[in-house]
């Protein structure tokens, strides 16, 4: 009878350990998923910040490019006038 009691105690302890391990793994998995989600969100925030900065830089360059294109167009018109006069 004493042998059955020790076997029952051992099986009960093993079942409790397995249950605790399952809950521990579930908690660890949830915590790791949350950490990875936070890291991913931070990476997206950083990417969004860099893209906004790049868009602002492009927006500041566009007026200068428009001016340069207008200057090139005026020079091209002058060259066309000279070529028409030569013909």
PDB file of N, CA, C and O in Angstrom:
ATOM      1  N   UNK A   1       0.811  -1.184   0.000  1.00  0.00           N
ATOM      2  CA  UNK A   1       0.000   0.000   0.000  1.00  0.00           C
ATOM      3  C   UNK A   1       0.864   1.262   0.000  1.00  0.00           C
ATOM      4  O   UNK A   1       0.542   2.252  -0.657  1.00  0.00           O
ATOM      5  N   UNK A   2       1.950   1.206   0.738  1.00  0.00           N
ATOM      6  CA  UNK A   2       2.872   2.332   0.791  1.00  0.00           C
ATOM      7  C   UNK A   2       3.493   2.568  -0.577  1.00  0.00           C
ATOM      8  O   UNK A   2       3.775   3.707  -0.951  1.00  0.00           O
ATOM      9  N   UNK A   3       3.706   1.486  -1.325  1.00  0.00           N
ATOM     10  CA  UNK A   3       4.289   1.594  -2.665  1.00  0.00           C
ATOM     11  C   UNK A   3       3.337   2.315  -3.603  1.00  0.00           C
ATOM     12  O   UNK A   3       3.774   3.117  -4.429  1.00  0.00           O
ATOM     13  N   UNK A   4       2.032   2.042  -3.489  1.00  0.00           N
ATOM     14  CA  UNK A   4       1.036   2.726  -4.325  1.00  0.00           C
ATOM     15  C   UNK A   4       0.944   4.205  -3.978  1.00  0.00           C
ATOM     16  O   UNK A   4       0.755   5.033  -4.869  1.00  0.00           O
ATOM     17  N   UNK A   5       1.072   4.547  -2.723  1.00  0.00           N
ATOM     18  CA  UNK A   5       0.992   5.950  -2.297  1.00  0.00           C
ATOM     19  C   UNK A   5       2.162   6.742  -2.855  1.00  0.00           C
ATOM     20  O   UNK A   5       1.977   7.874  -3.303  1.00  0.00           O
ATOM     21  N   UNK A   6       3.362   6.172  -2.839  1.00  0.00           N
ATOM     22  CA  UNK A   6       4.517   6.887  -3.374  1.00  0.00           C
ATOM     23  C   UNK A   6       4.416   7.029  -4.889  1.00  0.00           C
ATOM     24  O   UNK A   6       4.820   8.052  -5.440  1.00  0.00           O
ATOM     25  N   UNK A   7       3.882   6.015  -5.567  1.00  0.00           N
ATOM     26  CA  UNK A   7       3.679   6.091  -7.017  1.00  0.00           C
ATOM     27  C   UNK A   7       2.640   7.165  -7.333  1.00  0.00           C
ATOM     28  O   UNK A   7       2.822   7.951  -8.263  1.00  0.00           O
ATOM     29  N   UNK A   8       1.547   7.201  -6.560  1.00  0.00           N
ATOM     30  CA  UNK A   8       0.516   8.216  -6.759  1.00  0.00           C
ATOM     31  C   UNK A   8       1.081   9.615  -6.540  1.00  0.00           C
ATOM     32  O   UNK A   8       0.777  10.535  -7.300  1.00  0.00           O
ATOM     33  N   UNK A   9       1.897   9.777  -5.508  1.00  0.00           N
ATOM     34  CA  UNK A   9       2.519  11.072  -5.217  1.00  0.00           C
ATOM     35  C   UNK A   9       3.455  11.477  -6.346  1.00  0.00           C
ATOM     36  O   UNK A   9       3.459  12.639  -6.752  1.00  0.00           O
ATOM     37  N   UNK A  10       4.231  10.560  -6.849  1.00  0.00           N
ATOM     38  CA  UNK A  10       5.155  10.840  -7.939  1.00  0.00           C
ATOM     39  C   UNK A  10       4.404  11.247  -9.199  1.00  0.00           C
ATOM     40  O   UNK A  10       4.773  12.222  -9.854  1.00  0.00           O
ATOM     41  N   UNK A  11       3.354  10.507  -9.544  1.00  0.00           N
ATOM     42  CA  UNK A  11       2.564  10.819 -10.744  1.00  0.00           C
ATOM     43  C   UNK A  11       1.887  12.181 -10.576  1.00  0.00           C
ATOM     44  O   UNK A  11       1.833  12.963 -11.525  1.00  0.00           O
ATOM     45  N   UNK A  12       1.377  12.469  -9.392  1.00  0.00           N
ATOM     46  CA  UNK A  12       0.733  13.761  -9.137  1.00  0.00           C
ATOM     47  C   UNK A  12       1.733  14.898  -9.292  1.00  0.00           C
ATOM     48  O   UNK A  12       1.422  15.917  -9.908  1.00  0.00           O
ATOM     49  N   UNK A  13       2.911  14.735  -8.747  1.00  0.00           N
ATOM     50  CA  UNK A  13       3.946  15.763  -8.865  1.00  0.00           C
ATOM     51  C   UNK A  13       4.360  15.950 -10.323  1.00  0.00           C
ATOM     52  O   UNK A  13       4.543  17.081 -10.773  1.00  0.00           O
ATOM     53  N   UNK A  14       4.508  14.858 -11.058  1.00  0.00           N
ATOM     54  CA  UNK A  14       4.868  14.962 -12.482  1.00  0.00           C
ATOM     55  C   UNK A  14       3.786  15.677 -13.287  1.00  0.00           C
ATOM     56  O   UNK A  14       4.090  16.489 -14.162  1.00  0.00           O
ATOM     57  N   UNK A  15       2.525  15.374 -12.988  1.00  0.00           N
ATOM     58  CA  UNK A  15       1.422  16.051 -13.690  1.00  0.00           C
ATOM     59  C   UNK A  15       1.447  17.544 -13.385  1.00  0.00           C
ATOM     60  O   UNK A  15       1.277  18.362 -14.289  1.00  0.00           O
ATOM     61  N   UNK A  16       1.654  17.904 -12.140  1.00  0.00           N
ATOM     62  CA  UNK A  16       1.721  19.319 -11.774  1.00  0.00           C
ATOM     63  C   UNK A  16       2.908  20.017 -12.445  1.00  0.00           C
ATOM     64  O   UNK A  16       2.791  21.156 -12.897  1.00  0.00           O
ATOM     65  N   UNK A  17       4.034  19.331 -12.504  1.00  0.00           N
ATOM     66  CA  UNK A  17       5.214  19.911 -13.177  1.00  0.00           C
ATOM     67  C   UNK A  17       4.936  20.119 -14.659  1.00  0.00           C
ATOM     68  O   UNK A  17       5.309  21.149 -15.220  1.00  0.00           O
ATOM     69  N   UNK A  18       4.284  19.153 -15.296  1.00  0.00           N
ATOM     70  CA  UNK A  18       3.955  19.276 -16.723  1.00  0.00           C
ATOM     71  C   UNK A  18       2.992  20.441 -16.933  1.00  0.00           C
ATOM     72  O   UNK A  18       3.158  21.218 -17.873  1.00  0.00           O
ATOM     73  N   UNK A  19       1.984  20.571 -16.063  1.00  0.00           N
ATOM     74  CA  UNK A  19       1.031  21.678 -16.179  1.00  0.00           C
ATOM     75  C   UNK A  19       1.758  23.008 -16.018  1.00  0.00           C
ATOM     76  O   UNK A  19       1.515  23.949 -16.775  1.00  0.00           O
ATOM     77  N   UNK A  20       2.652  23.086 -15.032  1.00  0.00           N
ATOM     78  CA  UNK A  20       3.419  24.318 -14.833  1.00  0.00           C
ATOM     79  C   UNK A  20       4.321  24.614 -16.030  1.00  0.00           C
ATOM     80  O   UNK A  20       4.456  25.771 -16.430  1.00  0.00           O
ATOM     81  N   UNK A  21       4.925  23.603 -16.594  1.00  0.00           N
ATOM     82  CA  UNK A  21       5.765  23.806 -17.778  1.00  0.00           C
ATOM     83  C   UNK A  21       4.953  24.306 -18.964  1.00  0.00           C
ATOM     84  O   UNK A  21       5.400  25.178 -19.709  1.00  0.00           O
ATOM     85  N   UNK A  22       3.751  23.747 -19.136  1.00  0.00           N
ATOM     86  CA  UNK A  22       2.897  24.184 -20.248  1.00  0.00           C
ATOM     87  C   UNK A  22       2.521  25.657 -20.073  1.00  0.00           C
ATOM     88  O   UNK A  22       2.621  26.431 -21.025  1.00  0.00           O
ATOM     89  N   UNK A  23       2.093  26.052 -18.885  1.00  0.00           N
ATOM     90  CA  UNK A  23       1.755  27.448 -18.653  1.00  0.00           C
ATOM     91  C   UNK A  23       2.981  28.348 -18.778  1.00  0.00           C
ATOM     92  O   UNK A  23       2.883  29.464 -19.289  1.00  0.00           O
ATOM     93  N   UNK A  24       4.123  27.873 -18.319  1.00  0.00           N
ATOM     94  CA  UNK A  24       5.358  28.652 -18.452  1.00  0.00           C
ATOM     95  C   UNK A  24       5.728  28.871 -19.908  1.00  0.00           C
ATOM     96  O   UNK A  24       6.109  29.977 -20.292  1.00  0.00           O
ATOM     97  N   UNK A  25       5.618  27.823 -20.725  1.00  0.00           N
ATOM     98  CA  UNK A  25       5.932  27.968 -22.148  1.00  0.00           C
ATOM     99  C   UNK A  25       4.935  28.897 -22.830  1.00  0.00           C
ATOM    100  O   UNK A  25       5.305  29.684 -23.701  1.00  0.00           O
ATOM    101  N   UNK A  26       3.674  28.801 -22.431  1.00  0.00           N
ATOM    102  CA  UNK A  26       2.657  29.676 -23.016  1.00  0.00           C
ATOM    103  C   UNK A  26       2.950  31.138 -22.657  1.00  0.00           C
ATOM    104  O   UNK A  26       2.851  32.016 -23.514  1.00  0.00           O
ATOM    105  N   UNK A  27       3.308  31.400 -21.404  1.00  0.00           N
ATOM    106  CA  UNK A  27       3.652  32.754 -20.970  1.00  0.00           C
ATOM    107  C   UNK A  27       4.895  33.246 -21.705  1.00  0.00           C
ATOM    108  O   UNK A  27       4.926  34.381 -22.180  1.00  0.00           O
ATOM    109  N   UNK A  28       5.901  32.414 -21.799  1.00  0.00           N
ATOM    110  CA  UNK A  28       7.135  32.783 -22.490  1.00  0.00           C
ATOM    111  C   UNK A  28       6.850  33.112 -23.958  1.00  0.00           C
ATOM    112  O   UNK A  28       7.384  34.082 -24.495  1.00  0.00           O
ATOM    113  N   UNK A  29       6.018  32.311 -24.593  1.00  0.00           N
ATOM    114  CA  UNK A  29       5.665  32.551 -25.995  1.00  0.00           C
ATOM    115  C   UNK A  29       4.925  33.874 -26.151  1.00  0.00           C
ATOM    116  O   UNK A  29       5.205  34.631 -27.080  1.00  0.00           O
ATOM    117  N   UNK A  30       3.995  34.157 -25.263  1.00  0.00           N
ATOM    118  CA  UNK A  30       3.248  35.415 -25.331  1.00  0.00           C
ATOM    119  C   UNK A  30       4.169  36.607 -25.092  1.00  0.00           C
ATOM    120  O   UNK A  30       4.057  37.626 -25.774  1.00  0.00           O
ATOM    121  N   UNK A  31       5.072  36.487 -24.134  1.00  0.00           N
ATOM    122  CA  UNK A  31       6.002  37.581 -23.848  1.00  0.00           C
ATOM    123  C   UNK A  31       6.939  37.816 -25.029  1.00  0.00           C
ATOM    124  O   UNK A  31       7.217  38.961 -25.386  1.00  0.00           O
ATOM    125  N   UNK A  32       7.419  36.749 -25.625  1.00  0.00           N
ATOM    126  CA  UNK A  32       8.327  36.882 -26.775  1.00  0.00           C
ATOM    127  C   UNK A  32       7.589  37.498 -27.968  1.00  0.00           C
ATOM    128  O   UNK A  32       8.142  38.345 -28.670  1.00  0.00           O
ATOM    129  N   UNK A  33       6.359  37.079 -28.193  1.00  0.00           N
ATOM    130  CA  UNK A  33       5.563  37.645 -29.280  1.00  0.00           C
ATOM    131  C   UNK A  33       5.346  39.138 -29.059  1.00  0.00           C
ATOM    132  O   UNK A  33       5.439  39.924 -30.002  1.00  0.00           O
ATOM    133  N   UNK A  34       5.060  39.529 -27.834  1.00  0.00           N
ATOM    134  CA  UNK A  34       4.859  40.948 -27.528  1.00  0.00           C
ATOM    135  C   UNK A  34       6.141  41.738 -27.762  1.00  0.00           C
ATOM    136  O   UNK A  34       6.093  42.833 -28.321  1.00  0.00           O
ATOM    137  N   UNK A  35       7.286  41.202 -27.344  1.00  0.00           N
ATOM    138  CA  UNK A  35       8.564  41.886 -27.570  1.00  0.00           C
ATOM    139  C   UNK A  35       8.857  42.045 -29.050  1.00  0.00           C
ATOM    140  O   UNK A  35       9.288  43.109 -29.495  1.00  0.00           O
ATOM    141  N   UNK A  36       8.622  40.982 -29.815  1.00  0.00           N
ATOM    142  CA  UNK A  36       8.865  41.057 -31.261  1.00  0.00           C
ATOM    143  C   UNK A  36       7.921  42.049 -31.922  1.00  0.00           C
ATOM    144  O   UNK A  36       8.318  42.748 -32.854  1.00  0.00           O
ATOM    145  N   UNK A  37       6.695  42.120 -31.463  1.00  0.00           N
ATOM    146  CA  UNK A  37       5.740  43.082 -32.011  1.00  0.00           C
ATOM    147  C   UNK A  37       6.209  44.514 -31.721  1.00  0.00           C
ATOM    148  O   UNK A  37       6.112  45.386 -32.585  1.00  0.00           O
ATOM    149  N   UNK A  38       6.708  44.751 -30.528  1.00  0.00           N
ATOM    150  CA  UNK A  38       7.206  46.084 -30.168  1.00  0.00           C
ATOM    151  C   UNK A  38       8.397  46.452 -31.038  1.00  0.00           C
ATOM    152  O   UNK A  38       8.487  47.579 -31.525  1.00  0.00           O
ATOM    153  N   UNK A  39       9.308  45.513 -31.234  1.00  0.00           N
ATOM    154  CA  UNK A  39      10.472  45.776 -32.084  1.00  0.00           C
ATOM    155  C   UNK A  39      10.037  46.060 -33.511  1.00  0.00           C
ATOM    156  O   UNK A  39      10.576  46.954 -34.163  1.00  0.00           O
ATOM    157  N   UNK A  40       9.069  45.303 -33.994  1.00  0.00           N
ATOM    158  CA  UNK A  40       8.565  45.506 -35.350  1.00  0.00           C
ATOM    159  C   UNK A  40       7.909  46.879 -35.486  1.00  0.00           C
ATOM    160  O   UNK A  40       8.117  47.572 -36.482  1.00  0.00           O
ATOM    161  N   UNK A  41       7.121  47.272 -34.490  1.00  0.00           N
ATOM    162  CA  UNK A  41       6.481  48.582 -34.534  1.00  0.00           C
ATOM    163  C   UNK A  41       7.517  49.695 -34.496  1.00  0.00           C
ATOM    164  O   UNK A  41       7.368  50.704 -35.187  1.00  0.00           O
ATOM    165  N   UNK A  42       8.566  49.524 -33.697  1.00  0.00           N
ATOM    166  CA  UNK A  42       9.631  50.524 -33.664  1.00  0.00           C
ATOM    167  C   UNK A  42      10.329  50.627 -35.010  1.00  0.00           C
ATOM    168  O   UNK A  42      10.681  51.722 -35.449  1.00  0.00           O
ATOM    169  N   UNK A  43      10.527  49.496 -35.662  1.00  0.00           N
ATOM    170  CA  UNK A  43      11.159  49.515 -36.985  1.00  0.00           C
ATOM    171  C   UNK A  43      10.271  50.235 -37.991  1.00  0.00           C
ATOM    172  O   UNK A  43      10.765  50.997 -38.823  1.00  0.00           O
ATOM    173  N   UNK A  44       8.962  49.998 -37.919  1.00  0.00           N
ATOM    174  CA  UNK A  44       8.041  50.695 -38.820  1.00  0.00           C
ATOM    175  C   UNK A  44       8.031  52.198 -38.536  1.00  0.00           C
ATOM    176  O   UNK A  44       7.980  53.005 -39.464  1.00  0.00           O
ATOM    177  N   UNK A  45       8.079  52.573 -37.263  1.00  0.00           N
ATOM    178  CA  UNK A  45       8.128  53.996 -36.911  1.00  0.00           C
ATOM    179  C   UNK A  45       9.389  54.641 -37.464  1.00  0.00           C
ATOM    180  O   UNK A  45       9.347  55.746 -38.004  1.00  0.00           O
ATOM    181  N   UNK A  46      10.501  53.948 -37.327  1.00  0.00           N
ATOM    182  CA  UNK A  46      11.767  54.462 -37.845  1.00  0.00           C
ATOM    183  C   UNK A  46      11.706  54.600 -39.363  1.00  0.00           C
ATOM    184  O   UNK A  46      12.153  55.604 -39.917  1.00  0.00           O
ATOM    185  N   UNK A  47      11.157  53.601 -40.028  1.00  0.00           N
ATOM    186  CA  UNK A  47      11.011  53.651 -41.481  1.00  0.00           C
ATOM    187  C   UNK A  47      10.110  54.804 -41.902  1.00  0.00           C
ATOM    188  O   UNK A  47      10.403  55.501 -42.873  1.00  0.00           O
ATOM    189  N   UNK A  48       9.019  55.007 -41.176  1.00  0.00           N
ATOM    190  CA  UNK A  48       8.108  56.112 -41.489  1.00  0.00           C
ATOM    191  C   UNK A  48       8.806  57.456 -41.298  1.00  0.00           C
ATOM    192  O   UNK A  48       8.626  58.367 -42.105  1.00  0.00           O
ATOM    193  N   UNK A  49       9.589  57.582 -40.253  1.00  0.00           N
ATOM    194  CA  UNK A  49      10.334  58.818 -40.014  1.00  0.00           C
ATOM    195  C   UNK A  49      11.337  59.096 -41.116  1.00  0.00           C
ATOM    196  O   UNK A  49      11.473  60.230 -41.575  1.00  0.00           O
ATOM    197  N   UNK A  50      12.041  58.050 -41.539  1.00  0.00           N
ATOM    198  CA  UNK A  50      13.013  58.235 -42.621  1.00  0.00           C
ATOM    199  C   UNK A  50      12.328  58.586 -43.930  1.00  0.00           C
ATOM    200  O   UNK A  50      12.834  59.402 -44.699  1.00  0.00           O
ATOM    201  N   UNK A  51      11.170  57.969 -44.188  1.00  0.00           N
ATOM    202  CA  UNK A  51      10.469  58.271 -45.443  1.00  0.00           C
ATOM    203  C   UNK A  51       9.939  59.706 -45.433  1.00  0.00           C
ATOM    204  O   UNK A  51       9.963  60.375 -46.466  1.00  0.00           O
ATOM    205  N   UNK A  52       9.461  60.186 -44.282  1.00  0.00           N
ATOM    206  CA  UNK A  52       8.999  61.579 -44.183  1.00  0.00           C
ATOM    207  C   UNK A  52      10.160  62.529 -44.424  1.00  0.00           C
ATOM    208  O   UNK A  52      10.015  63.533 -45.123  1.00  0.00           O
ATOM    209  N   UNK A  53      11.310  62.214 -43.847  1.00  0.00           N
ATOM    210  CA  UNK A  53      12.493  63.066 -44.040  1.00  0.00           C
ATOM    211  C   UNK A  53      12.904  63.079 -45.511  1.00  0.00           C
ATOM    212  O   UNK A  53      13.251  64.133 -46.044  1.00  0.00           O
ATOM    213  N   UNK A  54      12.870  61.926 -46.169  1.00  0.00           N
ATOM    214  CA  UNK A  54      13.231  61.856 -47.590  1.00  0.00           C
ATOM    215  C   UNK A  54      12.235  62.640 -48.437  1.00  0.00           C
ATOM    216  O   UNK A  54      12.629  63.319 -49.385  1.00  0.00           O
ATOM    217  N   UNK A  55      10.947  62.554 -48.105  1.00  0.00           N
ATOM    218  CA  UNK A  55       9.939  63.307 -48.853  1.00  0.00           C
ATOM    219  C   UNK A  55      10.135  64.807 -48.677  1.00  0.00           C
ATOM    220  O   UNK A  55       9.973  65.570 -49.629  1.00  0.00           O
ATOM    221  N   UNK A  56      10.482  65.232 -47.472  1.00  0.00           N
ATOM    222  CA  UNK A  56      10.731  66.658 -47.241  1.00  0.00           C
ATOM    223  C   UNK A  56      11.939  67.130 -48.038  1.00  0.00           C
ATOM    224  O   UNK A  56      11.924  68.224 -48.600  1.00  0.00           O
ATOM    225  N   UNK A  57      12.989  66.305 -48.089  1.00  0.00           N
ATOM    226  CA  UNK A  57      14.168  66.672 -48.869  1.00  0.00           C
ATOM    227  C   UNK A  57      13.827  66.770 -50.352  1.00  0.00           C
ATOM    228  O   UNK A  57      14.280  67.686 -51.038  1.00  0.00           O
ATOM    229  N   UNK A  58      13.030  65.827 -50.843  1.00  0.00           N
ATOM    230  CA  UNK A  58      12.621  65.864 -52.253  1.00  0.00           C
ATOM    231  C   UNK A  58      11.762  67.089 -52.526  1.00  0.00           C
ATOM    232  O   UNK A  58      11.906  67.728 -53.568  1.00  0.00           O
ATOM    233  N   UNK A  59      10.872  67.420 -51.601  1.00  0.00           N
ATOM    234  CA  UNK A  59      10.001  68.581 -51.786  1.00  0.00           C
ATOM    235  C   UNK A  59      10.811  69.870 -51.815  1.00  0.00           C
ATOM    236  O   UNK A  59      10.432  70.822 -52.497  1.00  0.00           O
ATOM    237  N   UNK A  60      11.915  69.913 -51.088  1.00  0.00           N
ATOM    238  CA  UNK A  60      12.738  71.124 -51.096  1.00  0.00           C
ATOM    239  C   UNK A  60      13.573  71.226 -52.377  1.00  0.00           C
ATOM    240  O   UNK A  60      13.983  72.322 -52.761  1.00  0.00           O
ATOM    241  N   UNK A  61      13.825  70.109 -53.029  1.00  0.00           N
ATOM    242  CA  UNK A  61      14.639  70.112 -54.247  1.00  0.00           C
ATOM    243  C   UNK A  61      13.792  70.409 -55.484  1.00  0.00           C
ATOM    244  O   UNK A  61      14.314  70.914 -56.478  1.00  0.00           O
ATOM    245  N   UNK A  62      12.499  70.105 -55.438  1.00  0.00           N
ATOM    246  CA  UNK A  62      11.629  70.255 -56.614  1.00  0.00           C
ATOM    247  C   UNK A  62      11.596  71.691 -57.145  1.00  0.00           C
ATOM    248  O   UNK A  62      11.716  71.868 -58.357  1.00  0.00           O
ATOM    249  N   UNK A  63      11.442  72.722 -56.316  1.00  0.00           N
ATOM    250  CA  UNK A  63      11.427  74.089 -56.878  1.00  0.00           C
ATOM    251  C   UNK A  63      12.729  74.447 -57.611  1.00  0.00           C
ATOM    252  O   UNK A  63      12.698  75.105 -58.651  1.00  0.00           O
ATOM    253  N   UNK A  64      13.853  74.018 -57.073  1.00  0.00           N
ATOM    254  CA  UNK A  64      15.127  74.298 -57.735  1.00  0.00           C
ATOM    255  C   UNK A  64      15.184  73.597 -59.088  1.00  0.00           C
ATOM    256  O   UNK A  64      15.681  74.156 -60.065  1.00  0.00           O
ATOM    257  N   UNK A  65      14.672  72.371 -59.138  1.00  0.00           N
ATOM    258  CA  UNK A  65      14.660  71.634 -60.407  1.00  0.00           C
ATOM    259  C   UNK A  65      13.730  72.303 -61.407  1.00  0.00           C
ATOM    260  O   UNK A  65      14.041  72.358 -62.597  1.00  0.00           O
ATOM    261  N   UNK A  66      12.597  72.811 -60.945  1.00  0.00           N
ATOM    262  CA  UNK A  66      11.674  73.512 -61.839  1.00  0.00           C
ATOM    263  C   UNK A  66      12.342  74.759 -62.416  1.00  0.00           C
ATOM    264  O   UNK A  66      12.201  75.055 -63.603  1.00  0.00           O
ATOM    265  N   UNK A  67      13.058  75.473 -61.583  1.00  0.00           N
ATOM    266  CA  UNK A  67      13.778  76.660 -62.063  1.00  0.00           C
ATOM    267  C   UNK A  67      14.822  76.293 -63.097  1.00  0.00           C
ATOM    268  O   UNK A  67      14.962  76.973 -64.114  1.00  0.00           O
ATOM    269  N   UNK A  68      15.555  75.224 -62.844  1.00  0.00           N
ATOM    270  CA  UNK A  68      16.588  74.795 -63.793  1.00  0.00           C
ATOM    271  C   UNK A  68      15.950  74.353 -65.109  1.00  0.00           C
ATOM    272  O   UNK A  68      16.489  74.639 -66.178  1.00  0.00           O
ATOM    273  N   UNK A  69      14.833  73.675 -65.047  1.00  0.00           N
ATOM    274  CA  UNK A  69      14.150  73.233 -66.269  1.00  0.00           C
ATOM    275  C   UNK A  69      13.635  74.444 -67.045  1.00  0.00           C
ATOM    276  O   UNK A  69      13.724  74.477 -68.272  1.00  0.00           O
ATOM    277  N   UNK A  70      13.096  75.439 -66.337  1.00  0.00           N
ATOM    278  CA  UNK A  70      12.618  76.651 -67.014  1.00  0.00           C
ATOM    279  C   UNK A  70      13.775  77.363 -67.713  1.00  0.00           C
ATOM    280  O   UNK A  70      13.619  77.862 -68.828  1.00  0.00           O
ATOM    281  N   UNK A  71      14.923  77.409 -67.062  1.00  0.00           N
ATOM    282  CA  UNK A  71      16.108  78.036 -67.663  1.00  0.00           C
ATOM    283  C   UNK A  71      16.558  77.273 -68.903  1.00  0.00           C
ATOM    284  O   UNK A  71      16.912  77.872 -69.919  1.00  0.00           O
ATOM    285  N   UNK A  72      16.541  75.953 -68.811  1.00  0.00           N
ATOM    286  CA  UNK A  72      16.933  75.130 -69.974  1.00  0.00           C
ATOM    287  C   UNK A  72      15.950  75.337 -71.118  1.00  0.00           C
ATOM    288  O   UNK A  72      16.363  75.404 -72.276  1.00  0.00           O
ATOM    289  N   UNK A  73      14.667  75.439 -70.820  1.00  0.00           N
ATOM    290  CA  UNK A  73      13.669  75.669 -71.866  1.00  0.00           C
ATOM    291  C   UNK A  73      13.891  77.011 -72.557  1.00  0.00           C
ATOM    292  O   UNK A  73      13.802  77.113 -73.781  1.00  0.00           O
ATOM    293  N   UNK A  74      14.186  78.050 -71.752  1.00  0.00           N
ATOM    294  CA  UNK A  74      14.414  79.369 -72.358  1.00  0.00           C
ATOM    295  C   UNK A  74      15.665  79.351 -73.239  1.00  0.00           C
ATOM    296  O   UNK A  74      15.678  79.955 -74.311  1.00  0.00           O
ATOM    297  N   UNK A  75      16.702  78.667 -72.793  1.00  0.00           N
ATOM    298  CA  UNK A  75      17.916  78.562 -73.615  1.00  0.00           C
ATOM    299  C   UNK A  75      17.628  77.794 -74.899  1.00  0.00           C
ATOM    300  O   UNK A  75      18.123  78.149 -75.969  1.00  0.00           O
ATOM    301  N   UNK A  76      16.823  76.735 -74.784  1.00  0.00           N
ATOM    302  CA  UNK A  76      16.477  75.948 -75.966  1.00  0.00           C
ATOM    303  C   UNK A  76      15.675  76.788 -76.963  1.00  0.00           C
ATOM    304  O   UNK A  76      15.885  76.684 -78.172  1.00  0.00           O
ATOM    305  N   UNK A  77      14.767  77.611 -76.464  1.00  0.00           N
ATOM    306  CA  UNK A  77      14.019  78.500 -77.351  1.00  0.00           C
ATOM    307  C   UNK A  77      14.942  79.481 -78.064  1.00  0.00           C
ATOM    308  O   UNK A  77      14.772  79.749 -79.254  1.00  0.00           O
ATOM    309  N   UNK A  78      15.932  80.022 -77.327  1.00  0.00           N
ATOM    310  CA  UNK A  78      16.902  80.940 -77.942  1.00  0.00           C
ATOM    311  C   UNK A  78      17.715  80.231 -79.021  1.00  0.00           C
ATOM    312  O   UNK A  78      17.986  80.798 -80.080  1.00  0.00           O
ATOM    313  N   UNK A  79      18.100  78.993 -78.744  1.00  0.00           N
ATOM    314  CA  UNK A  79      18.877  78.227 -79.735  1.00  0.00           C
ATOM    315  C   UNK A  79      18.024  77.952 -80.963  1.00  0.00           C
ATOM    316  O   UNK A  79      18.523  78.019 -82.086  1.00  0.00           O
ATOM    317  N   UNK A  80      16.741  77.641 -80.771  1.00  0.00           N
ATOM    318  CA  UNK A  80      15.845  77.394 -81.903  1.00  0.00           C
ATOM    319  C   UNK A  80      15.688  78.659 -82.744  1.00  0.00           C
ATOM    320  O   UNK A  80      15.666  78.589 -83.973  1.00  0.00           O
ATOM    321  N   UNK A  81      15.577  79.820 -82.085  1.00  0.00           N
ATOM    322  CA  UNK A  81      15.457  81.074 -82.811  1.00  0.00           C
ATOM    323  C   UNK A  81      16.704  81.336 -83.657  1.00  0.00           C
ATOM    324  O   UNK A  81      16.615  81.762 -84.808  1.00  0.00           O
ATOM    325  N   UNK A  82      17.864  81.072 -83.059  1.00  0.00           N
ATOM    326  CA  UNK A  82      19.127  81.296 -83.784  1.00  0.00           C
ATOM    327  C   UNK A  82      19.208  80.349 -84.960  1.00  0.00           C
ATOM    328  O   UNK A  82      19.639  80.754 -86.041  1.00  0.00           O
ATOM    329  N   UNK A  83      18.815  79.121 -84.788  1.00  0.00           N
ATOM    330  CA  UNK A  83      18.871  78.148 -85.876  1.00  0.00           C
ATOM    331  C   UNK A  83      17.890  78.499 -86.989  1.00  0.00           C
ATOM    332  O   UNK A  83      18.188  78.289 -88.165  1.00  0.00           O
ATOM    333  N   UNK A  84      16.728  79.029 -86.631  1.00  0.00           N
ATOM    334  CA  UNK A  84      15.762  79.434 -87.665  1.00  0.00           C
ATOM    335  C   UNK A  84      16.288  80.629 -88.444  1.00  0.00           C
ATOM    336  O   UNK A  84      16.062  80.731 -89.650  1.00  0.00           O
ATOM    337  N   UNK A  85      16.991  81.539 -87.764  1.00  0.00           N
ATOM    338  CA  UNK A  85      17.559  82.709 -88.449  1.00  0.00           C
ATOM    339  C   UNK A  85      18.678  82.307 -89.401  1.00  0.00           C
ATOM    340  O   UNK A  85      18.858  82.920 -90.453  1.00  0.00           O
ATOM    341  N   UNK A  86      19.436  81.264 -89.023  1.00  0.00           N
ATOM    342  CA  UNK A  86      20.535  80.804 -89.863  1.00  0.00           C
ATOM    343  C   UNK A  86      20.011  80.150 -91.123  1.00  0.00           C
ATOM    344  O   UNK A  86      20.648  80.253 -92.171  1.00  0.00           O
ATOM    345  N   UNK A  87      18.889  79.489 -91.060  1.00  0.00           N
ATOM    346  CA  UNK A  87      18.336  78.800 -92.245  1.00  0.00           C
ATOM    347  C   UNK A  87      17.930  79.805 -93.220  1.00  0.00           C
ATOM    348  O   UNK A  87      17.438  79.460 -94.294  1.00  0.00           O
TER     349      UNK A  87
END
